[in-house]
Amino acid sequence: MSMDARKNLRQRADYTQKFNENTGRHGWLRLTPAYSVKIVEELMDQYAQPARVLDPFCGTATTALSAAYRGHEGVTTDINPFLVWFGRAKTAEYSCASVDSTQSACARVIEAVNGRTIEPAPAPAIHNIERWWCQEALEFLCVLMSSIEAESEENSSERDLLLVAFCRTLIKLSNAAFNHQSMSFKDDGQLSIPLEIDMGQVFSDDIRFVLKGAQETPEGTGRVVLGDARKLSDAVEGSFDLVITSPPYANRISYIRELRPYMYWLGFLDGGRRAGELDWMTIGGTWGVATSRLLDWVRPTEAFRDPVLDAALSGIESHGRKSGRVLANYVAKYMVDIWAHFNSLVSVLGKDAEVHYIVGNSTFYGVLVSVERFYMAMLERLGFEDIECRAIRKRNSKKELFEFDVSARWPGRKRR
Ligand SMILES: C[S@@+](CC[C@H](N)C(=O)[O-])C[C@H]1O[C@@H](n2cnc3c(N)ncnc32)[C@H](O)[C@@H]1O
């Protein structure tokens, strides 16, 4: 697509997670880099027959849930255990009995919270917790958590649904702001919640919203697996007809950082060390220890090579000594990981499987990294056919940043 044609692309809020907010289960929790269910459904529209749909980068399980709602079999993997828990809750089937018992459990929870008849749970070990919640909200959340634990069984549907509502409430009562590319704090630093807020009511409203979605049972199935997209055959079985996914972008967004309030409260994180380790395993992660490791990281000799990529890496490295090297290594490692992913993908694709990667380009020190082109080159090198790249929307950050759908067909065997 020419630069002129790209200029005419709009930001298209309907192609971002904003579209999902009022779409039942898709709106349960926001993940800033989640994509819009609309993109996924438009791509899935081409499949009338039930298909096996894979999303190797699950995130909030948008693809798997859409696939299940359309009667397909959706399978999805993610390396983040919180997202796997959430994706399972989002794609599960809930009987009328479990919806009713969650409602009753919620009433008991509210009663216990209002009467303060229960010992509060300990506050999570999240760094600078006082920046996140004012004292009153924190106390409320601690009592709410212990009441949920007391009124529902571990690993039950009721517990899952109550915890999804808890996640919604903890964000509403926090000082988190979503007006930047990644989650930040509200500008005014205001740390008190408006007096008129009835926190119990916030939670009741959230559980009502969650239960409404829970009653919309998908016709097909959604399976969410903890696994590494660089080793797909260890995680999933059989072959797939369609891949619709949005991999991490090379833009230094850390999913662990984005998700830390949920992950700390629900016990998936207990300190900075684990957060950094998990981010290091995540493609594109650069939080904490992950950044310092990048400085010493060495690009393997068998890595994917491309002269345009090499030029971009040198361009980035030449800006600033240490930070130039860290960022060049960041991009190089990202490409190594995506190459490993594509190599593992082909072992789980059926003949003529169609793949769609929704991905954005990046810039570092003014050097444009055309990630979509490297994806095309990788697919080509592996033997994919009918490779196309369609710009689908302009991103709202810098003028040269776009989102693309890189698509291709797998002919059934690797190029010799
Ligand atoms: C852009 S997000 C996906 C968003 C998703 N499409 C949605 O709508 O919510 C990318 C996801 O890839 C996951 N991820 C990163 N590295 C991974 C890996 N090696 N294996 C599996 N998942 C990984 C991240 O945890 C993150 O959830």
The ligand as an SDF file (V2000), in Angstrom:
LIG
                    3D

 27 29  0  0  0  0  0  0  0  0999 V2000
   -1.1040   -8.4270   21.5790 C   0  0  0  0  0  0  0  0  0  0  0  0
   -1.4030   -9.5560   22.8840 S   0  0  0  0  0  0  0  0  0  0  0  0
   -2.7590  -10.4740   22.2640 C   0  0  0  0  0  0  0  0  0  0  0  0
   -4.0430   -9.7490   22.4480 C   0  0  0  0  0  0  0  0  0  0  0  0
   -5.2410  -10.5710   22.0380 C   0  0  0  0  0  0  0  0  0  0  0  0
   -5.3720  -10.6280   20.6040 N   0  0  0  0  0  0  0  0  0  0  0  0
   -6.4970   -9.9900   22.6400 C   0  0  0  0  0  0  0  0  0  0  0  0
   -7.4210   -9.6410   21.9280 O   0  0  0  0  0  0  0  0  0  0  0  0
   -6.5390   -9.8440   23.8710 O   0  0  0  0  0  0  0  0  0  0  0  0
   -0.0740  -10.6900   22.7470 C   0  0  0  0  0  0  0  0  0  0  0  0
   -0.1040  -11.8500   23.7400 C   0  0  0  0  0  0  0  0  0  0  0  0
    0.9870  -12.7120   23.4440 O   0  0  0  0  0  0  0  0  0  0  0  0
    1.3800  -13.3410   24.6530 C   0  0  0  0  0  0  0  0  0  0  0  0
    2.7270  -13.9160   24.4740 N   0  0  0  0  0  0  0  0  0  0  0  0
    3.9060  -13.2870   24.4420 C   0  0  0  0  0  0  0  0  0  0  0  0
    4.9070  -14.1610   24.2680 N   0  0  0  0  0  0  0  0  0  0  0  0
    4.3360  -15.3950   24.1580 C   0  0  0  0  0  0  0  0  0  0  0  0
    4.8410  -16.6920   23.9460 C   0  0  0  0  0  0  0  0  0  0  0  0
    6.1520  -16.9240   23.8330 N   0  0  0  0  0  0  0  0  0  0  0  0
    3.9630  -17.7100   23.8570 N   0  0  0  0  0  0  0  0  0  0  0  0
    2.6300  -17.4930   23.9870 C   0  0  0  0  0  0  0  0  0  0  0  0
    2.1010  -16.2740   24.2130 N   0  0  0  0  0  0  0  0  0  0  0  0
    2.9400  -15.2290   24.2920 C   0  0  0  0  0  0  0  0  0  0  0  0
    1.3120  -12.2120   25.6680 C   0  0  0  0  0  0  0  0  0  0  0  0
    1.2410  -12.7140   26.9840 O   0  0  0  0  0  0  0  0  0  0  0  0
    0.0480  -11.4670   25.2040 C   0  0  0  0  0  0  0  0  0  0  0  0
   -1.0440  -11.9440   25.9170 O   0  0  0  0  0  0  0  0  0  0  0  0
  1  2  1  0
  2  3  1  0
  2 10  1  0
  3  4  1  0
  4  5  1  0
  5  6  1  0
  5  7  1  0
  7  8  2  0
  7  9  1  0
 10 11  1  0
 11 12  1  0
 11 26  1  0
 12 13  1  0
 13 14  1  0
 13 24  1  0
 14 15  1  0
 14 23  1  0
 15 16  2  0
 16 17  1  0
 17 18  1  0
 17 23  2  0
 18 19  1  0
 18 20  2  0
 20 21  1  0
 21 22  2  0
 22 23  1  0
 24 25  1  0
 24 26  1  0
 26 27  1  0
M  CHG  2   2   1   9  -1
M  END
$$$$
